[in-house]
Amino acid sequence: MVAIADYRSKRGAQGANRARSRARPEYPRTGATTGSQSAHGVLVAPALPGAGVARLTSRACSGRRRRISSAKELAVVNATLHKPRAATHWSTRRLAREAGLSHVSVHRIWRKYGLQPHRLEHFKFSTDPDFDTKLTDVVGLFLDPPERALVLCVDEKSQIQALNRTAPLLPLRPGIPARMSHDSKRHGTTSLFAAPEVASGKVHGRCYRRHRHQEFIAFLSSLARRYPGREIHLICDNYGTYNRPALRRWLAGHPRFYIHFTPANASWLNLVERWLRLITQQTIRRGSFDSIAQLERAITRFLEHWNQSAQPFTWTKTAREIRRSIRNAELISET
């Protein structure tokens, strides 16, 4: 028992010594040059001699010295901006072999300079002779809509296929993405007409089994019933249905409807395209439907859920900024 007590006392003394060694040293409570105590009893750090705050500079830290020079980095960047032989773009390992570096170093340089050769985006220049006029008209509705008027972006997603996968979807697992069979069975198609409100983001949508001017007129009639007595401005693309005499007669009988066309090959000006992309990604593309009715019910559920907490898409660029961006892209394309 005595030996155990001596052992415990010895361990306790060692622990107290370690605690004292780890304790933060205190500044002296007296003396103007080494530290002082304020009126509230708070210790004040000693003043820095010499230049004061100017002495607070970073010192060289320990660690491995830099192995890749700035010239080598610039050489990797310059090589990335040019096509390799027998390929359309560089990969990290292909360029690493050419530059004599590791693929990790190449990836680090790409991240530093914002280079992403694996990515590719698409563009198309509009050939509409009235591009500037239509651009100014549509962007003006986004940035400065008419008072007491409703601005709607109208478009359709036609020929949505009701696809039933040949095998059930394999769910998401840690480290394994969700998987679906590449083959499917078709059960028909439907077409979705949608009209988001620019101000609130709420969407009015209808599904139709056919895609003709009669269905578009029926959709406009549903808009007239939903927004009675209001002046409505519709932003539409160059859909061939607008040249139909039946549609012209319908518009003549509803003078509170005004149609504004986007330029040819410039459907990106219509905000409804962004919403149609959302419903495609979140409901249609990964869905499996054994009938058209099931597909239309899924679209209706997405619409109802969206309108419960709708958020508008905010347009930020002016017509002048868009024209400047297009001009810069044209100059790059000409070189």
C-alpha positions in Angstrom: 0.0 0.0 0.0 2.8 2.4 0.8 4.4 1.7 -2.6 1.2 2.4 -4.4 0.7 5.7 -2.5 4.3 6.8 -3.3 3.7 5.9 -7.0 0.5 8.0 -7.1 2.2 11.0 -5.4 5.1 10.8 -7.8 2.7 10.7 -10.8 0.8 13.7 -9.4 3.9 15.7 -9.0 5.0 14.9 -12.6 1.6 16.0 -13.9 1.8 19.3 -12.0 5.3 20.0 -13.5 4.0 19.4 -17.0 1.0 21.7 -16.4 3.3 24.4 -15.2 5.6 24.0 -18.2 2.7 24.3 -20.5 1.2 27.4 -18.8 1.3 30.6 -20.7 4.0 33.0 -19.3 2.5 36.1 -17.7 3.6 39.6 -18.5 5.0 41.5 -15.5 2.4 43.6 -13.8 4.8 46.5 -13.4 7.0 48.5 -15.6 6.3 50.7 -18.6 8.6 49.0 -21.1 7.8 45.3 -20.5 4.0 45.5 -19.9 1.4 47.2 -17.8 -1.9 46.7 -16.2 -5.0 48.7 -17.3 -7.5 50.3 -14.9 -9.8 47.2 -15.4 -7.0 44.8 -14.4 -6.3 43.5 -17.9 -2.7 42.8 -18.7 -1.3 44.9 -21.6 1.3 43.3 -23.9 4.7 45.0 -23.9 5.3 47.7 -26.5 7.3 46.7 -29.6 10.6 48.4 -29.8 11.8 50.3 -32.8 9.3 50.8 -35.7 6.3 49.4 -33.8 3.6 48.0 -36.1 6.0 48.1 -39.0 7.9 45.3 -37.3 4.9 42.9 -37.7 6.2 41.3 -40.9 6.2 37.7 -42.0 9.4 35.8 -41.7 10.6 32.9 -43.9 8.9 29.7 -42.8 10.4 26.3 -42.7 9.4 23.7 -45.3 10.4 22.3 -48.6 11.8 24.9 -51.0 10.0 25.6 -54.3 11.0 23.2 -57.0 9.0 24.5 -60.0 10.2 27.9 -61.2 8.0 30.7 -62.5 9.4 30.1 -66.0 8.4 26.5 -65.8 4.9 27.4 -64.8 4.6 29.8 -67.7 5.8 27.1 -70.0 3.1 24.8 -68.8 0.5 27.5 -69.2 1.7 28.3 -72.7 1.6 24.7 -73.7 -1.9 24.3 -72.3 -3.2 27.1 -74.5 -2.1 25.3 -77.6 -3.4 22.0 -78.9 -1.3 18.9 -78.5 -0.3 16.6 -81.3 -3.0 14.0 -82.2 -5.4 15.3 -79.6 -7.9 18.1 -79.2 -6.9 19.2 -75.7 -4.4 18.4 -72.9 -4.9 16.0 -70.0 -2.8 16.3 -66.8 -0.8 13.1 -67.5 -0.3 13.9 -71.2 1.1 17.4 -70.4 3.1 16.0 -67.4 5.0 13.6 -69.8 5.8 16.5 -72.1 6.8 18.9 -69.4 8.7 16.4 -67.2 6.5 17.1 -64.2 4.1 15.0 -62.2 0.4 15.2 -63.1 -0.3 16.6 -59.6 2.0 19.5 -60.3 0.3 20.2 -63.7 -3.1 20.1 -62.0 -1.8 22.5 -59.3 -0.6 25.0 -62.0 -3.9 24.7 -63.9 -5.8 25.5 -60.7 -3.5 28.5 -60.0 -4.1 30.0 -63.4 -7.8 29.0 -63.8 -7.2 26.6 -66.7 -9.8 23.9 -67.5 -8.9 22.3 -70.8 -11.4 19.4 -70.2 -14.4 21.8 -70.3 -16.2 22.9 -73.4 -19.0 25.4 -73.8 -21.1 26.1 -76.9 -22.1 29.4 -78.6 -23.9 30.6 -81.7 -24.0 34.0 -83.2 -27.4 35.3 -84.1 -28.0 36.2 -87.8 -31.2 38.2 -87.1 -31.0 41.6 -88.9 -33.1 43.1 -86.1 -30.9 41.7 -83.3 -30.2 45.0 -81.6 -33.8 46.1 -81.6 -35.1 42.8 -80.3 -32.3 42.6 -77.7 -33.1 46.0 -76.3 -36.8 45.3 -76.2 -36.5 42.0 -74.3 -33.8 43.1 -71.9 -35.8 46.3 -71.2 -38.7 44.1 -70.1 -36.5 42.3 -67.7 -34.8 45.3 -66.1 -37.6 47.9 -66.4 -41.0 46.2 -66.8 -44.1 48.3 -67.5 -46.1 49.4 -64.5 -49.2 47.3 -63.5 -48.3 44.9 -66.3 -47.4 41.2 -66.2 -44.3 40.0 -68.0 -44.3 36.2 -68.9 -41.6 34.2 -70.6 -43.3 31.6 -72.8 -41.8 28.5 -74.4 -42.6 24.8 -74.9 -40.7 21.6 -74.3 -42.0 19.3 -77.0 -41.8 15.6 -77.4 -41.0 14.7 -73.8 -40.8 10.9 -73.9 -42.4 8.7 -71.2 -39.5 6.2 -70.9 -39.7 3.2 -68.7 -36.3 1.7 -67.9 -35.8 -2.0 -68.4 -34.4 -2.4 -64.9 -35.1 -0.5 -61.6 -32.9 2.4 -60.8 -29.9 1.4 -58.6 -29.9 3.9 -55.7 -27.1 6.1 -54.5 -24.6 4.6 -52.1 -21.5 6.0 -50.4 -18.8 6.1 -53.0 -21.2 4.8 -55.7 -23.4 7.0 -57.9 -27.0 6.2 -58.8 -27.2 4.0 -61.9 -29.8 3.3 -64.5 -30.1 1.0 -67.5 -29.2 2.6 -70.8 -32.1 1.0 -72.7 -35.8 1.8 -72.1 -39.3 1.3 -73.5 -41.2 4.2 -74.9 -44.8 4.8 -73.9 -45.5 7.9 -75.9 -44.8 11.6 -75.7 -46.2 14.8 -74.3 -45.5 18.5 -74.7 -45.1 21.0 -71.9 -46.0 24.7 -72.4 -44.7 26.9 -69.6 -44.8 30.6 -68.7 -42.8 31.8 -65.7 -43.6 35.3 -64.2 -40.5 37.5 -64.4 -41.4 39.3 -61.2 -42.3 36.4 -58.9 -40.9 33.3 -60.6 -44.2 31.4 -60.4 -44.9 29.2 -63.4 -48.1 28.5 -65.2 -47.8 25.2 -67.2 -49.9 22.9 -69.2 -49.2 19.5 -70.8 -50.7 18.6 -74.2 -50.5 15.3 -76.1 -50.0 17.1 -79.4 -47.8 20.0 -80.5 -49.7 22.3 -82.8 -51.0 25.9 -83.0 -54.3 24.7 -81.6 -52.5 23.6 -78.3 -50.7 26.9 -78.1 -53.9 28.9 -78.5 -55.4 26.7 -75.8 -52.4 27.6 -73.6 -52.9 31.3 -74.2 -56.6 31.0 -73.3 -55.6 29.4 -70.0 -53.3 32.4 -69.4 -56.2 34.7 -70.1 -58.3 32.9 -67.5 -55.6 32.9 -64.9 -54.8 36.6 -65.2 -58.1 38.3 -66.1 -58.1 42.0 -66.9 -54.3 42.4 -66.7 -52.0 43.7 -69.4 -49.7 40.8 -70.4 -46.4 41.0 -72.2 -45.2 37.6 -73.6 -41.6 37.0 -74.4 -41.5 34.3 -77.1 -39.0 32.7 -79.5 -39.4 32.5 -83.2 -41.9 29.7 -83.1 -43.6 29.0 -86.5 -47.0 28.9 -84.9 -47.1 32.7 -84.5 -47.6 33.0 -88.3 -50.8 31.0 -88.2 -53.9 33.0 -89.1 -55.9 31.4 -86.3 -53.3 32.7 -83.7 -53.4 36.2 -85.3 -57.2 36.3 -85.0 -56.9 35.2 -81.3 -54.4 38.0 -80.5 -56.6 40.5 -82.3 -59.5 39.4 -80.1 -57.3 39.8 -76.9 -55.7 43.3 -77.2 -54.3 43.1 -73.7 -51.7 40.5 -74.9 -48.5 41.9 -76.4 -45.9 39.5 -77.9 -42.1 40.4 -77.9 -39.9 38.1 -79.9 -36.3 37.1 -79.1 -33.8 37.3 -82.0 -33.3 34.3 -84.2 -30.8 31.8 -82.7 -30.9 33.6 -79.4 -33.3 31.6 -77.2 -30.8 32.1 -74.3 -32.5 35.5 -73.9 -35.7 33.8 -72.7 -35.6 33.1 -69.0 -38.1 30.2 -69.4 -35.2 28.2 -70.9 -33.5 28.1 -67.5 -36.6 26.8 -65.8 -37.1 24.1 -68.5 -33.6 23.0 -67.8 -34.4 22.7 -64.1 -37.4 20.5 -64.6 -35.5 18.4 -67.1 -32.6 17.8 -64.7 -34.7 17.2 -61.5 -37.8 15.4 -62.8 -37.7 14.2 -66.4 -34.2 12.9 -67.2 -33.8 10.4 -64.3 -37.5 9.5 -64.2 -39.0 6.2 -65.2 -42.6 6.3 -66.5 -44.8 3.5 -67.6 -47.4 5.8 -69.2 -47.9 9.4 -70.4 -50.3 10.0 -67.6 -47.6 9.2 -65.0 -45.1 11.5 -66.8 -47.7 14.3 -66.7 -48.4 13.8 -63.1 -44.7 14.1 -62.3 -44.5 17.3 -64.2 -47.6 18.7 -62.4 -46.1 17.7 -59.0 -42.9 19.6 -59.8 -44.9 22.7 -60.9 -46.9 22.7 -57.6 -43.8 22.2 -55.5 -42.0 25.0 -57.4 -44.8 27.5 -57.0 -45.0 27.0 -53.3 -41.6 28.6 -52.8 -40.9 30.2 -56.2 -37.9 32.4 -56.7 -37.5 34.7 -59.7 -34.5 34.5 -62.0 -32.8 37.8 -61.9 -31.5 39.3 -65.1 -28.3 41.4 -64.5 -26.7 42.4 -67.8 -27.8 45.4 -69.8 -28.2 45.3 -73.6 -25.0 47.3 -74.0 -23.0 44.8 -71.9 -24.4 41.9 -73.9 -23.5 43.6 -77.2 -20.0 44.2 -75.9 -19.6 40.5 -74.9 -20.8 39.3 -78.3 -18.4 41.7 -80.0 -15.5 40.4 -78.0 -16.5 36.8 -78.8 -16.7 37.7 -82.5 -13.2 39.2 -82.4 -11.8 36.1 -80.7 -13.5 33.9 -83.3 -12.0 35.9 -86.2 -8.5 35.5 -85.0 
